[in-house]
Amino acid sequence: MTTTTKTDPALVSHLLRRAGFGSDITEINHYTSQSYERLVEDLLNSEKFPDVDDNAIGRYYPSLAACKDDLGPWVTRWFYRMINTKRPLQEKMALFWHHVLATAWFKSEHSPSMIDHIQMLTTNGLANFRTILLELSRDPAMIYWLDNNENHAKSINENYGREILELFSMGIGNYSEDDIKSAARSFTGWSFKQPLPLYPFGHYDSGFRFISEDHDYGEKTFLGHKGNFNGEDIINIIASQEATAKFVCRHLYNFFVEDEPQVPAWSITPPKNQAAIDSLVKSWFESDADIRSVMRTLFNAEWFKNSLQKRVKCPAEFIVGTLKISGDFKYPEPGLKDLDGTCIAMGQALMNPPSVEGWHTGKEWIDGGTLTERVNFAVKMLNDPKKPGVRNIISIIKENGKTVPPEMFVSKMLEALGYLKVSDNTHSLLTDFAEKDGHLKFGTEKESQKSEIRIVRMLRLIVSSMEFQFA
C-alpha cells in the first residue's frame, strides 16, 4: 500500500498567495494531498486546466462582446478572471509584467490596444524572455506609448531604444548612449496600422506594421556586437546579457519573494539576497532565458518557502485575495464593476500605471489614506455571516466541538484565513479579545448565533491587522 505524504498546508497557502492570489481554506486543504513539487508544476503548466469562461461576464457586460471602447468593463473582466481562474500563475504573471513593462491607456486613450496589450502579457507571461520582448516591441500600445511610430530611418526617436534597455531589460549603467542609438536605429520602421478615428464609428483594433522603406538597414554596433541589426537581433543580444538576467531576476524576486528597494536604487544598492538572485540567473542561462524555468527554480527554493510576509500586497492582490476568502463574485453580480474604482483608491489603476517606470511597490503602497481604504474594503467584504466564505469559516470553527476555548478560537481563525502568521503582539491582542467573552458555544441556537457574531467580529479584527497587508 502506497501512502502519500501531505504537504504542509501553511506552505501551500504561502505558494498560492505568491503564485496566485491566495485561496480559501477548503482549496488549500485540497492541495495538501499532492506534493509541493507537483503543485508547482501544475501552476507552471496551467494550460492543462480550463480557462475562465467569459460567457457569463460577457452576458452581464454586453460591451465585452460588442466592442472595446470602454476600458472599465475590461478591467472588471480582469478582476473576474483573477478571482475565478484555475490558472492563477498565468494571471499573476500578467500582473507582474504589467508592473515591469509598464504601459498605460492615458496617452493614446485607445482602449482596444491596451486590452490587447494585457492579453499579450497573459499569453506570454511564462515564455522565453526573447518572445516577451519581441511581442512587446510589436505591440501597438507600447509602440505608441514610447513613440516608436515616430522612429524613422532618417530621423530616429530614441525613446523606445532607451527604455527597452533601462527599464525593461538591463537597468542603468550597463549600456552606452551609442548602444541606445543603435537600438533605436534597429527598431526603425516598427510601427502599427493606424485605426479609424473613434467618432462616429467607435474604436477599431490596430496591429503591428513593419514599414520596410522606413527601416535603417545600415551597420550598427550594439553592446560589442556589429552587424546590420533589426529589432529582433537587438532583443537576442539583450537576452544573452548577464546584466539582463540579473535585472529581470531581481524584478521576479521583488514581486514574488521579498520587497526590494525601488528600481532607481538598484544600480547602487545590492540585492537583499544575492545568493537567491545568483541561483535565478544560473537558471536563466541554463534554460536560455526561459521564464518558466526561472520560476520553477524560484518556487522550489528554500528562501522562497521561508519568505513569509516579506511582501506588501499590491492593491490588486489585496482585493482579489480578500474576495477569494469572502467567496464573492464567483459569478457576475452587482458590485463587481466597482472593483476598478476600489483599486484606484488604494493607489493602483490597472491598465493605467502612472509612468513608464510603473508603480512603486512595497511599503510605498501604504499610507494613511490607502491603508484606510484597504481595511474598510476587507471589513466590508467579510462582515456578513451569510457570505459563502464567511459561512465556511464559521463551519470550520464549529467543527472543533460545541465549546471552543479562546486560544483555539484564535488559532483556527488564523488557519481559516490561509494559515496567517502574526506577531506575538498581534496574537496576544487577538487572544485578549477572544477571552473577553470566554469560550465559543454552539450547544443551542441562541449560543450559536452569539458565537457567529463573535467569529465575524474576530474576522474583522484580523483583516484589520498589519499582517493581513503582507503576502
Residue pairs with C-beta under 8 A, 6 or more apart in sequence:
4 33
4 34
4 35
5 35
6 32
6 33
7 31
7 32
7 33
7 34
7 35
7 36
7 39
8 32
9 28
9 29
9 32
9 415
9 419
10 419
10 421
11 36
11 305
12 28
12 31
12 32
12 36
12 39
13 22
13 23
13 28
13 418
13 419
14 305
14 307
14 308
14 419
15 36
15 39
15 40
15 43
15 299
16 22
16 23
16 27
16 28
16 31
16 88
16 418
17 321
17 418
17 471
18 256
18 257
18 299
18 304
18 307
18 311
18 471
19 40
19 43
19 88
19 89
19 92
19 256
19 299
20 43
20 85
20 88
20 89
20 91
20 92
21 82
21 83
21 88
21 91
21 92
21 317
21 320
21 321
21 324
22 320
22 321
22 324
22 325
22 418
22 471
23 31
23 324
23 418
24 324
24 325
24 327
24 389
24 392
24 418
25 392
25 393
25 396
25 415
25 416
25 417
25 418
26 392
28 418
28 419
31 39
34 42
36 300
37 300
40 296
40 299
40 300
41 296
42 48
42 49
43 88
43 89
43 299
44 89
44 126
44 292
44 295
44 296
44 299
46 86
46 87
46 88
46 89
46 90
47 87
49 86
49 87
50 86
51 85
51 86
51 87
52 80
52 81
52 84
52 85
52 86
52 87
54 64
54 77
54 81
56 331
56 332
57 64
57 76
57 77
57 80
57 332
57 336
58 64
58 65
59 332
60 332
60 336
61 73
61 76
61 77
61 332
61 337
63 69
63 70
63 73
64 73
64 74
64 77
67 202
67 203
68 74
68 111
68 112
68 115
68 203
68 205
69 111
69 198
69 202
69 203
70 111
71 105
71 111
71 114
71 115
71 351
71 352
72 337
72 340
73 337
74 111
74 115
74 118
74 351
75 339
75 340
75 350
75 351
76 336
76 337
76 339
76 340
78 91
78 118
78 350
78 351
79 316
79 319
79 320
79 329
79 336
79 339
79 340
79 343
80 329
80 332
80 336
81 91
82 88
82 91
82 95
82 316
82 320
83 320
83 323
83 324
83 328
83 329
83 330
84 329
84 330
85 91
89 125
89 126
89 295
90 122
90 125
90 126
91 122
93 121
93 122
93 125
93 126
93 291
94 118
94 121
94 122
94 125
95 314
95 316
95 317
96 125
96 251
96 252
96 255
96 256
97 121
97 125
97 132
98 118
98 121
98 350
98 351
98 353
98 358
99 251
99 255
99 314
99 353
99 358
99 359
99 361
100 167
100 168
100 248
100 251
100 255
100 358
101 121
101 132
101 136
101 142
101 168
102 167
102 353
102 355
102 356
102 357
102 358
102 359
103 114
103 117
103 139
103 141
103 142
103 145
103 353
103 356
104 114
104 145
104 351
104 352
104 353
104 354
104 355
105 111
105 114
105 351
105 352
106 352
107 144
107 145
108 114
108 141
108 144
108 145
110 140
110 141
110 144
110 195
110 203
110 206
111 203
112 195
112 203
112 204
112 205
112 206
113 139
113 140
113 141
113 144
113 192
113 205
113 206
114 141
114 351
115 351
116 139
116 140
116 141
116 205
117 139
117 140
117 141
117 142
118 351
120 135
120 136
120 139
124 131
124 132
124 135
125 132
125 291
126 291
126 292
126 295
127 290
127 291
127 292
128 239
128 288
128 289
128 290
128 291
129 239
129 244
129 248
129 284
129 289
129 290
129 291
130 235
130 236
130 239
130 289
132 291
133 164
133 168
133 169
133 235
133 238
133 239
134 231
134 232
134 235
136 142
136 168
137 143
137 148
137 160
137 164
137 187
137 190
137 231
137 235
138 190
138 208
139 208
140 192
140 193
140 206
140 207
140 208
142 148
142 160
143 149
143 160
143 190
143 191
143 192
143 208
144 192
145 356
146 159
146 160
146 163
146 356
147 157
147 159
147 160
148 157
148 159
148 160
148 187
148 190
148 191
149 191
149 192
150 157
151 157
151 158
151 159
151 160
151 161
151 184
151 187
151 188
151 189
151 190
152 188
152 189
152 214
153 185
153 188
153 189
153 213
153 214
153 215
153 216
156 181
156 184
156 185
156 188
156 216
157 184
158 180
158 181
158 184
160 183
160 184
160 187
161 180
161 181
161 182
161 183
161 184
161 185
161 186
161 187
162 180
162 183
162 184
163 356
164 183
164 234
164 238
165 174
165 175
165 179
165 180
165 183
165 238
166 172
167 263
167 356
167 357
169 238
169 239
169 241
169 244
169 247
169 248
170 238
170 241
170 243
170 244
170 247
171 243
171 246
171 247
171 263
171 266
171 267
172 267
173 267
174 241
174 243
174 247
175 223
178 221
179 222
179 223
182 220
182 221
182 222
182 229
182 234
183 222
183 234
185 216
185 218
185 220
186 216
186 220
186 222
186 229
186 230
186 231
186 233
186 234
187 230
187 231
187 234
188 214
188 215
188 216
189 210
189 211
189 212
189 213
189 214
189 215
189 216
190 208
190 210
190 231
191 208
191 209
191 210
191 211
191 214
192 206
192 207
192 208
192 209
193 206
193 207
193 208
193 209
194 206
195 203
195 204
195 205
195 206
196 204
215 230
217 228
218 228
219 226
219 227
219 228
220 226
220 227
220 228
220 229
222 229
222 234
222 237
223 237
223 238
223 241
225 237
227 233
229 237
238 244
239 289
240 289
242 281
244 289
245 280
245 281
245 284
245 285
245 289
246 277
246 281
247 266
248 284
249 277
249 280
249 281
249 284
249 294
250 260
250 266
250 271
250 277
251 263
252 280
252 294
252 295
252 298
253 260
253 271
253 273
253 276
253 277
253 280
253 298
254 260
254 361
255 311
255 361
256 295
256 298
256 299
256 304
256 311
257 273
257 276
257 298
257 303
257 304
257 307
257 310
257 311
258 272
258 273
258 307
258 310
258 311
259 310
259 311
259 312
259 361
259 362
259 363
260 266
260 271
260 272
260 362
261 269
262 360
262 361
262 362
262 364
263 357
264 357
271 277
273 303
275 303
276 301
276 303
276 304
279 297
279 301
280 294
280 297
280 298
282 297
283 293
283 294
283 296
283 297
284 290
284 293
284 294
286 293
287 293
287 294
298 304
308 421
309 421
309 467
309 470
309 471
310 470
311 362
311 470
311 471
312 361
312 362
312 363
312 365
312 366
312 469
312 470
312 471
313 321
313 365
313 469
313 470
313 471
314 348
314 359
314 361
314 365
315 342
315 343
315 346
315 347
315 348
315 365
315 370
315 374
316 343
316 348
316 350
317 471
318 346
318 374
318 377
318 378
318 469
319 339
319 342
319 343
319 346
319 377
321 471
322 377
322 378
322 381
322 382
322 463
323 329
323 381
324 389
325 381
325 382
325 389
325 417
325 418
326 381
326 382
326 387
326 388
326 389
326 390
327 387
327 388
327 389
327 390
327 391
327 392
328 335
328 381
328 387
328 389
329 335
329 336
330 388
340 349
340 350
342 373
342 377
343 349
343 350
345 370
345 373
346 365
346 370
346 373
346 374
346 377
347 359
347 365
347 370
348 359
348 365
353 359
359 365
366 374
366 469
371 469
374 469
375 463
375 464
378 463
378 464
378 468
379 460
379 463
379 464
381 387
382 389
382 390
382 456
382 459
382 460
382 463
383 456
383 459
383 460
384 390
384 456
385 391
385 394
385 452
385 453
385 455
385 456
390 456
390 459
392 416
393 413
393 416
393 417
393 455
393 459
394 452
394 455
396 412
396 415
396 416
397 404
397 409
397 412
397 413
397 416
397 440
397 451
397 455
398 442
398 448
400 408
400 412
401 442
402 441
402 442
402 443
403 439
403 440
403 441
403 442
403 443
404 412
404 439
404 440
404 441
404 442
404 451
405 439
406 431
406 434
406 435
406 438
406 439
407 431
407 434
409 434
409 440
409 458
410 427
410 430
410 431
410 434
410 458
413 430
413 455
413 458
413 459
413 462
414 420
414 421
414 422
414 462
417 459
417 462
417 463
417 468
420 462
420 467
420 468
421 467
422 430
422 462
422 465
422 467
423 466
423 467
426 465
426 466
426 467
430 458
430 461
430 462
433 457
433 458
433 461
434 454
434 458
437 454
440 451
440 454
440 455
441 447
441 448
441 450
441 451
442 448
442 451
462 468
